[in-house]
Structures are given as structure tokens and as C-alpha cells.
Amino acid sequence: MARRSKATFNYDFGVNSEAVKNYLTSPDIIAEFKREYTRMRDIERKQIQRLQASEFAGMQSAQQKLAPKLEEFYTPTGKFKKSAFANEFAKMQRFLSSERRTVTGQKNIRAKTIENLQKRGYEVNTENYAEFVELMEELRRRNLDSLYDSAQVIKTYFESKGNRRSSPRQMNQFFNDLRNNSGHNLDDVE
């Protein structure tokens, strides 16, 4: 495979989709952004594949949907959708600038998180880290991720043998049991 030459993509907009959209002013600039988008999409695809083949396959970064191909940014009449393109471009920039995109980055994040949680008294280690992250995602999904709510749920979770492997069904059962045994309705917590 031929090595791609270094691109001279000299636009400084960070990860702001409005800034990307404002740069898309001429056909030449749009063509340059399309080339960069294709290059970044290849990198993103490889990063996601590596994450999916690693021990972090269950993490949100590994489950991320791959950015659409350039053809999907055209209407049936052939008009280029600048807003949609700018949003995806900025989203991809955020992913590629994140530490979560690589296996090494995931390991660094895991180590820092475990260290911080252990300092706070939680029994989190490399074996139950994925389960802990799954629990936190479930708390976010249920809007129980405020400091008070999550601290109470996590404490109860670890006291009730939190080191077991849980399926989504078991996780729902855990929350139902917690709700029934707590004396108050967790769905009413603001």
C-alpha cells in the first residue's frame, strides 16, 4: 500500500461545527475538506477496529458508529449538505483528539479512574472496571448520575456483591430491587 503524503491542511477551527461550516466557502476549500475528511475517516475506522479487537470492545468508544461516507452528504438532486458535513467533521475531530480513541489511551484512563476510585474507597480494579463503567452508563441513562444519587447507588451495588458479571437484564433487576428495598422511589429523584 502506498504511503499517503502529508496533507497541508491548515485550518484552525478546533472541534466547532459552526467554524467548519464557515470555512466551506469555495469549491476548492470544500474539496480540501473532503480530502481531509476521507483521510480522517480512514484513521477513525482503524482506531475503532483496534478498540473492538481489544479488551475494551464493550466500551462506548469501541461501539461508536463510523462516520458516513462522502456520498451520504449529497441530496438526491446532487446538492452538498454543508451543515451535515460540518457536524460530522467536527464530531470526527473530537473523536480523533480524544484519548479514548486508542487502546493505550483507554488503559491510561482506566488506570487513572481506578486510582481515583480506590482513593475514594470503591472496590474497583481492572477485573471489574468494565462492569463499573457499564453501571455508570446505566446511571446516566436513568438520570441518576448526580453526585448524591450515584454515590448511594454505587455504595449499594458494591455492598450487594458488585464484583459479579451482570447482563443488562440482571442490571435492571438490580435497579428494581434497589428501588423496592430503598423505601423511596428512585424514579422521583430530581
N, C-alpha and C positions, 0 to 999 in steps of 0.2 A: 504494500500500500504506500503510495507516495505521500511524503510528509507535506503537510499544508504550510505554505509560507505564512509568516507572521502578518496579520492584518494590521493596517494602520487605522484603527477605529478610534477616533479622537474626540468623542463626545462625553462631556461630563454632566450627567444628569442624575447620578445615583440610581435609586430604585423607584423613582416617582413616575408614574404612568403619564401624568399630565405633561411633565417635562419631555418625555419621549414623544408624545403626540405633537408638542410644539416644535420639535425638531423636524418632523416629517413635512417639509415644505416644498421640496422639489423632487422630481423623478430620480435624479442622481443620488440624493440623500436617502430616499426610500430604498433604492437598490442597495446602497451600502448597509442600511439597517437590516434588510432582508438577508444579505450575506452573513452578517454578524449573528442574526437570529438562527440561521441554519447551523452555523458553527457552534453556537451555544447549545442548541437543541441536541446536537451530537454528544457534546460533553455531558449534558444533563442525562441523556439516555444511558450513557456508560456509567455514570455515578449511581443512578437508580438501580441498574442491573447489578452492580457490585454490592450495593446495600442489600438487595434482595437475595443475593447468594451468601450473605454473611449471617452472623448470629443476630443481626439487627433487622432481620426480614419483617418482623412484626411491628416495627416502629413506623410512625406516621410518615417519616421522610422516605422510607422504602416503599410505602404504599401510594406515594404521590403519583397523580396522573401525569403522564408525559405531555409536554406542550404540543399543541396541534401543529400539523404540517402547514407550510405556507399556503397551500391550495385552499385551506379552510378559511382563509381571511378574505376570500373573494365572494361577492354576491353572485347569484345566478346570471346577472347581467354583466359580470366582469368588473364591477367596481371594487376597489380595495378598501377594506374596512379598517381605517386608521385607528379608531378607538380600541377595537378589539385587539388589534396587533400591539398597540402601545401597552395595554393592560397585561397581555401575555409576556411581552418583552420585559416589563418591569418585574413581573412575578418570577420569571426565569432568572433575572439578575439577582433578586433576593435569595432564591434558592442557591445559586452558584456562589454567592458571597457568604453563605451560612456555613458554620462549622458542622452542621448536621448532615451535610451532603456526602461526607466521606466516612468510611469505616473508622479511620483513625480519629476523626473528629467526634464520632459517636462514642468511641472509647474514652476520649478525653472528657466529654460531657458526662458520661456515666461515672467516671472516677470522681469528678468534682461534685456531682449530685450525691453520690453515695457518701462521700466525706462530709458534706454539709448536713445530710440527713442523719448520719450517725452522731454528729456533734449535737444534734437536737434530740437524740435518744431513740430514733427509729431503728428498727432492726432490718435495715436494708443492706443487701450485699449483692455481689454480681449474679448470684443464682436467682434471687427473687426481684431483681431490678426491673425486668420486663413486666412482671406481674404488677409491680408498684406503679409503673408508668401507665399500664392499662387501667388500673384503679383510678389514677388521677385523670385520665381521659374520660372515664365514666363519670367522675365527679363534675368535670367541665360540661359534659353533655347534659347532665341533670341539673346544672346551675347550682351545684353545691360546692363550688370551688373558692368560696370566700374563706378567709383565714379561719374563722371560728368553725364553720361547717366542716371544712376539710380536715382540720386538726382533730375534731371529735370523731369523724368517720374513720380516719386512718388509725387513730388510737384503738377504736373498737375493732377494726379489721385485724390489726396485729394481735390484739388480745384474743380474738377468735380464730387462732391458728392461721394467721395471714401468710404463712410460708407455703401454703398449698397451691397447686396449679388450679386455676379457675377458668372454666369456659364462660362464655357470655351468659348462658343460662344459669350457671352457678353464681355468677356475679349478680344477676337480677334477683336470685333467691336470697343472696346475702343482703342486698338492699331492702328487700321486702321483710326479711327477718329483723333487720335493724330498725326499720320503721315500726314494725309491730311490737318490738320489745323495748323501744325507747321511751314510750309514754307520751310522745308528741309526734305530730305528723311532719316528716321532713319535707314534704311537698309544699307546705305552707311557709317554710323558712324563706325570708327575704334577704 
